[in-house]
Amino acid sequence: MSIRLSVSNYLTQLIHVGRGAVAPLPFLSDLTMFKRFLVVVIGMLTVSFSVDAQKKTSVCFDAGVFDMGAYPSDSCVLSKTFSFTNTGSEKLYFLDAKTDCSCVKVTIPKKPVAPGKRGAIRVDFDGNTKPLGCFSGWIYFASNTDPERFRVRIFASKYKAQAK
């Protein structure tokens, strides 16, 4: 047997919670918890509508992959800047950048990039804990592009330093 509540019946039950009635969800029996619940639900709806309403643009990186290059085992910290162009018709906002390795740090632009303008992303790679050979990882970006999330491959190569 299934119980079906229409939206109006459910909302009526929620309104009665504020008047001391039994809540449809046990944690909503307290008026304070009920108010907090409503604030959270309204906040989630507001955020979801504002993200969907955000205008989309596109980005094109100068390189398809971020190649940090080769480095000797005695100097393991690399920094490199990678350029991109906002190829869309709206301002480009980078919201977040995450990596799959703690050895990679990414600095994204704090200000929006105008349509047709260029920008840069700084990547710092600390290969101290990496073995000799090739390193490969991903940088995950969140922005107002379509799709909203995309990733770029990063490469580096560590070789044995020559004895001095």
Secondary structure, DSSP 8 states (H G I E B T S, - for coil): ------HHHHHHHHHHHTTT---SSGGG-SHHHHHHHHHHHHHHHHHHHHHHHS--B-EEESSSSEEEEEEETT--EEEEEEEEEE-SSS-B-EEEEEESSTTEEEE--SS-B-TT-EEEEEEEEE-TTS-SEEEEEEEEEEESBSSSEEEEEEEEEEE-----
